């Protein structure tokens, strides 16, 4: 992992992990990010299925609509509250210990459509007890097992309301996998619930999310 300058940033104590796929999943992510408060006291981690061997403009697309800055995560980077992060098409986003970003190199696309599960499981393993997993539109069932891991680790789980469309396999399977979903709604309702949960936990906590950089 690369080193990171921690000046001007500090460890987050709340993580929001979002998984989606396809054009409708991208639209859902855009809508959700546009409704988040710009001062959200949490790190937002985003995985969207996309071609692994092409040029991606995902950061630019999301930045046009997001209420928080969107970055391509660097391996070993300190992740900051009020910022969103994505990976690269061939380097998948995950969370490492000590609140650091982790990029899983995958030049041969071995993870294929399991990148949401990889993110969610890393968050369940390293985010302590303050984290949310969100499944939005997408085909197949990526994210179902990872969302269950988040639930089992004490996190909050949220899923887009499925409407029976072919691209709703991810939310449908997430709900059906073991039923451990705390909230089901549209992108705007999920964004509001995220803000509510983060605000409530920040008020209950020791103030680490707003205490500034460590000495």
N, C-alpha and C positions, 0 to 999 in steps of 0.2 A: 504493500500500500504506500501511496505517496504521503509525505508529510503535509501538514496544514497549518497555516498561520491562524491562530485563534483570536487575534486582536479584533475587537469590534463585533464578535459573535460569542454565543454561549450555548451550552448544551440545552436542548429541548427536553421537556419531560412529558411531551404528548406527541403522538404520531398518528397521522391519518393515512392509511394505505388504500389506494383506489385501483381497481382493476376493471378493464373493459376491452372490447375488441370491435373492429370493423367501423364503418362509417357512422352507424347509429351510436356505437360506443363513444366515438370521438365527439359527436354532438352532445351526448349526455355529460361527458367530462367537461366540455366547454360551458355548458349551462351550470353545472355544479360549481366550477371554479369562479364563474362570474357572480355567484351569489354568496361567496364566502366573505367575511369581513376582512379588510386589508390588514388589520392588526391581530389576526388570528394567532393565538399563543400555542401554535403547534407547527410541526413540520408536515408537509403534505407530499407523499410519495405516490407516483403515478406510473402504472404500467398499462400500455395499450398495445395489443398485438399489431405488428406491422412487418413488412418485408425485411428480412435480416440482411439482404445483400444489396439494398438500394440506399440512395441518399434520402435522409429524413429531414423534414421541415417541421416536425412536431412541436418543437419549442416555440418557433415563430407563430405557428397556428394558435397554440394555447395562449401565448402571451397577448394576442390581440383581444382576448375575451376575459382573461383571468384578473381577478381583483388582487392577486398576490404575484410577485415576480416568479417566473419559471426559469429553472436552470437545468442544464445537462450536468448531472452529478459527476464528480471526480472521485476516483477510488481513494478512500481514506479521508475524504473531505468532512469537516465538521458541519453538520446540518443545522440550519438556523430556523428558529421560529418565524412564522409569517412568510415562508418561502416554499415553493413547490419544486420538486425534482423529478426528472425523468432519466432513463438510461439511454444507451445507444442501441441501434437495431441488433448489433452483434455483441453487446455487453449489457447484461440485464441488471436492472436496479434491485438492490437488496439492502438490508440494514445490518451493519456489523455491531459488535460490542462497542461500548463507550460512545454511542450516538454518532457513529461515523457511517458515511455512505460506503457501500460495497458494490462493485461492479463485477458481475459474473461473466467472464469471457466465454463466448460461445460462437467461435468463427464458423463452426460446422452445423449450427442450428440444432444442436442435440436437445435443447430444452423444448423446441418447437412451440406448441401452444400450452406450456406449463409454466410460463413466466409469472403469471399472477400468483399461482400457488407458491412459487419460490419466494416472491416478495412477502406474501402473507406469513409464511412460515418463519422467515427471518425476523419479521416484526414480532411475532409471537414469542420468539426465542430471546430477543434482545431489548424490547421496548419496555421492560418492567411491567407495570400494571396500568399504564395510561396509553391506550391505543384503540383505534377504531379501524375496522376493515369494511370496505364498501365494494359491492359488486354492481356494476352497471351493465348495459347491453353488451351482448356478444354471443356467438354461437358456441356450441359444445359445453364443456363443464369445467374449464379452467377456473380456479379460485374456490371451488366448492370445498376441497380438502383443506386448503389454507385458511378459509374462513372458519371452518370447524376448529382448526388449531388456535386461531385467535380467540374464539369463544372458550375453548378449554383452558386457555391461559389467562382468562379473566378479562379479555377485551370486549368491546362493544361491536356488534355486527349489524350492518345495514345493507339492504338490497333494494334495487330498483323494482318497482311494481311491474311484474311481467304482464304482457297483454296477449300472449299466444302467438306473437309474430315469430318467424323463423330465427331472427337474430336475438331472441330472448332466452336461448338455451342456458347461458351463464346464470342469470338470475333465477330461472326456474329450477335449475339443478342445485344452486346454492340453497334455495329454500327447501328443496326436497331431500337434500343429502342427509341432514339430521334434524332439520327444523329449528335449529338454534339461531334464530334471527331476532334481533332486538327491535328493528324498525324496518318497515317496508313503505316506500313512497317514491315520488318523482324526484328528479335531480334537485329542484329548488327546495323541496321539503327535506331532503337528505342534507343539503347544505345548511339549512336552518337548524336541523337537529345536531349536526356536527358542531356548529357554533355554540349551541346551548350546552352540549356536553363538555366541550373544552372550557367554556367559561365557568361552568359549575365546578369542574375538577380543579381549575386554577384557583378558584376562591377557597376550595377546601384544602389545597396544598400549602406548602411552606413558603410559596412565593418565588420558587426557583425560576419559574418561567419569565418573571419580570425583574429579577434581582440584578440583572446585568452580568457582565463577564466575570468569570472567577478571577481572583487575585493570584 
